[in-house]
Amino acid sequence: MMATLQKSYSIRDVEELEEILSEPSEATVRDLASVKGDIVILGVGGKMGPTLARMAKKASERAGIKRRVIGVARFGEPGLQARLKSWGVETHVADLLDPEVYDTLPDAQNVVFMAGRKFGSTGQESLTWAMNTYLPTPVCERYRGSRMVVFSTGNIYGYCPVASIGSLEDDEPHPVGEYAMSCLGRERIFEYFSRKYGTPMTFARVYYAVEMRYGVLVDLARMVWAEQPVPLAMGYFNATWQADASAMSLRSLLHASTPPLALNIAGPELLRVRRIAEGFGALLGKPVRFEGVEAADSVLCVADKAAQLFGYPEVGVRDMMTWIADWVKHGKESLGKPTHFEDRRGNY
């Protein structure tokens, strides 16, 4: 499917996009065949959750594994439950901040923890801390005997010099802003329970997953299309195609350990905002304007450890840019959630 897609340089609609984002590679099918037991995805209603759940179900079916894939969320988005069920993913409605729901959650040998809060944190910091730092405790108590993948973020590292190779998994964290601090708190709580109960875990530190409706590349394309000035202060970044991030996260179930294994999940390229914006200008036929100057540091990582385990992402930045430009130019759907990648104060 991917080879055909790369020749077409166009994704028709959301239905085709979600089909592509949930398509497992042969390696994903092979690795999930080696993972025993059902998979529960906590916080399945976010940006990545639905297609990750569908990928897990597809890969299991193609491997000939009879497995329940169960998505847990509040399900405030109309139609999401029905869509997941049509893909063979079971659903369970629960507000994970309610302590009474934990006795009702389904058993599973594998847990993908995607629950958390980023946008709207400024002004509601206490809720962000509750979601990101309190929530791990009841989850770890409920699933102490399971294997876990915990979604995290590269924001925990803070800034590193652009001239460096980027943050490595064992670098000392220096989070900027309460969102990033709460995400470090999330990891610390999970690590505590991993050590206490011997629960094997992987921390998937995802750097800017991208699809047609969301991501740093989408933000830049929309700025160029609207002929808005592109801010340069956060002048460099990493990004990865969402399907690659989902596949690596699911495959990392096989590598969960105690204490937890940390993995940077990102594309191999150091991307420069100026050059990406100029590339979108060419693709969209728009002039490009800039504001500000590039700082000497940014939120950057090296994802060599994940590449050694899983290989490099299947989709590179050139294809992502081409598909995004076509999508934006034709006015197709947006999630309406800018990443705020340009904010150097850590406010979201």
N, C-alpha and C positions, 0 to 999 in steps of 0.2 A: 504493500500500500504506500509506504513512504517514498519508494522510488517513483511511482506514478505521480504522487503529489508534487515531488520536486520538479517534474517536467511541466506540470500544469501552472505552477506559480500562482495559484488562486484557490481559495477555499470558499465554496459556494455559499454556505449558510451555517447557522449554529448547529444544526443536526449533523452536518458533515464534520464540522470542527470537533464536536464532542466524540464522534466516532474515531477521529484521528487521535485526539488526546488520550483516548482510552485503549489504543491499540498496543498490545504487549509485544515486545520483541521476543525472538526465540529464546534469548538468554533469560528473560523474565519468566517465560513459560517453564523453562527448565528449572530455574531456581525455586519457583513457587511449587513445583512438583516435589521438591525436597523439604518444603515446610509442612509440618504436620499440624492438623487441626484447623478449626474455624478461625475467621478473622473478624474482629470487631473494630470499626473505625469510629472513634469518639470525636465529635465535631465534624461530621461528614458534610455539613451544609455550607462550608466555606468555599473559597475560590477553587481549590484543588480537589476537595473531598469527593464530589460526585464522580469525576472521571477517574480518579485513583481507585475508588470502589469498583467502578465498572471494569477497569483494567485488571484488578485482582480477580474478579469473577470470570472475565474472559480467559485470563491465563490459566485459572484453575480448570475451567471446562476443557480447554485445549490440551491440558496435561492429563486429562482423564481423571481428575481428582474430584470426588464428591465432597464439596465444602460449602458451608454457609458463609456468606459475606454479609455482615450486618452493619448498617449505618445508623449511628445514634446522633440525634440532634434535637433542637426544639422544633425545627421545620417550619420556620416562619415564612419561607419563600413559597408562594403558591405553586403547586404542581410538582415540586421537587420529589416528594414521596412517590407520587405516581410514576415519575420518570425513572427513579431508581428501581422501583418494582418492575417496570417494564424491561429493565436490563438484568433482572434476576437477583438484584440486591435487596435483601430484607431491610426493613426499617424499624426503628424503635424510638418512640418519642420520649425525650427526657430533657429536663433542665439540669445540667450537671452541677449547678450551684445549690440544688436542693438535696440535702443529705438523705432524704427519704427515698430517693430514686435508686440508690445503689443496690438495694436488695432485689430490685426488679431487673437490673441489667443482665443481658444474656452472658452465659459463660463462654469463654473462648480461650484457646491456647495462645492466640496472637492478638495483640492490641496495637493499633495505629492511633496515636494520640495527636489530633489535629486541632483540638479546642484551644482557643486563645483569643486575645483581643489586641488590636493595634489601632485602627482608625477610630477617632473620637476619644482617644486617651486623654488628650489635653482638656482639662476641665472635669474629667471623670477618672482621675488617676486611681482612686480607691477601687473602682470596678475593674480597671485594668490589672491591678495587683491581685485582686481576688481571683480573676480568671486565670492569670498567668502563674501565680505563685501559691495561692491557697488550693486551687483545684487539683494539683498533683497528689495531694495527701489522700483524699478519699479514693482517687483512682488507683493509687498504688496499694492501698489497703484492700480494695476490691479485687484487683488483678495481680496480687503478689506472686501467684504461681504461673503467670503467663510470661510470654516473651513480648517485648515492647519496642516499637519505633516511636520516638518522641520528636515531633517537628519542632525545630528551633530556628534560629536566625543568625546570620553573620553580624548583626548589629551588636551582639554581645562583645565583640572584639574591640569596638571603637575604631578610631582612625589609624591607618598606618601610612607611611610615606609612599607616594606613588612610585618613587625610585626603587622601593623594595620589591621583594617577590610577592608580597601580600601575606595576610595572616594565615598561620598554620594552626592545626587543631590543638596543639599543646601550648600555644602562646597565652600569656597572661591576659585576661579580659580587662578592658577599660570601657565599659558601656557608657554611652552618652545619652542622657535623657531617661525619664522614668519608664518609658516603654522598654528600652533596651535593658535597663536595670532589672525590670520585672521578668524579662526573658532569661537573664542570667539566674535570677532567683528560681525560676521554673526548673532549670537544669539542676541547680543545687539540691532542690527538694527531691527530684527524681533520683539523683545520684545517692542521696541519703538512703532512700528506701531500697535502691538497688543493692547497696552494701548491706543493709539491715536484713533483707529477706533473700538475698542472692538472686534477685530478679534480673535476668539478662535484658539489656537495653542497648539501643543505638540512638544517638542524638543526630538527627538529620538537620544540619545547619544550612538551610537553603538560601541561596543568594539570588533574589529577583527572578523567580519563575515567570515565564512569559507565555502568553497565548494571544489570540487576536483581540480579546476584549479587555485585557489588563496587562500591566507590567511597565517597566521603565521604557522599553522600546516603544510601546504604545503611547505613553505620555509624550515622548519626544516627537513621534510621528504626528500626533494631534496638535502639538504646539506649532510644528512646521506647517501643517495643513491650514491652521487658523491664522498663520502669519504672525504668531506671537513671538516675542523675544525668548530665546532659549537661555535659561540661567546656566552659568558655567562654574559656579562656586564649587559644586560637587562634580568635578570634571571627569571622573573616571569611575567605572563600575564593572561588575561581573553580571552575567545573566545566563539563564539556561532555559531551553524549551521545556514547557511544563510536563509534557509526556516523558521526557528524559528524567526530570526530577522525580516524577511519580514512580517510574520504573526502578530507579536507584533506591528510593526509599523502601519500596516493597521488597526488593532483593536484599536490602540490608537486614531484614529479619533473620537471615541465615548467619549474620555476623554479630548479632547482639551478644553482649557480654556483661559481666559484672567485675569491676566497675564499668560503667557504660562506655561504649565505643563512640567517639565523636567523629563525624564525617562532614567536611565541607562539600556541599553539592552545588556545583556551578559549572558554567562553560569554561573552557581553557583560555579564552581570549581576555586580555585586558582591553576593555572598550572605552574609547574616549568620546565624551559627549559631543564635542565639536565635530568630530569626523562622522559620528552616527547621524547627527542632525544634518550635516551637509549631504550625506548619502540619501537621507529621506527627502531633502530638497530636490535632488536629482530625480528620484523615483516619483515624486509627487508634482514635479514641475512648479515648485514654489521657491521664492527667495527665502533665505535664512538670515535671521538677525539674532545677535547674541547680546547678553547683558552680564556684567560682572567679569571676574577673572578666575581662572582655575586655581584652587588651593593646592598646596604641595602634598596634601594627604587626602585620603578617602577611605570608604569602607570597601576593602578588597580582600580577596582570599586566594589561596592556592588549593586546588582540588585534586592534587596528585594522588592522595590516598584513595579517594573514591574511584579515580581513573584506573588505579592498579587493581581494584576489586572488580570493577564493572566495565572498564573500557571508557572511551570518550563518548560524550553525548552524540546521538545520531544526527541531530539537526544543529547546524551552525548558524551564525549570526546573519550571514548573507541571505539564507532562505527565510529566516524569521522576518528580516526587514522587507523582503519582497512581498511576502504574504500580508504583513501588517499594512504596508503602503496600499496594496490593492483593497484591503478591507476598509481602511479609513477613507480612501478616495470614494468608495461606493456607499459611504454612510451606514455601514452595517453596525450591529449592536455593540454597545459598550457597557461594561459593568458600572461605569460612573464612579470608580474608586481610584483616583490618582494615587500613585505610590508615595508622593512627597519625598522622593529620593533626594531632591535638591536641598532639603532642610537640614542644615548642619547643626541645629540645636537639639535634634532628636524629638521634635514635637510632631505628633500625628493626630 
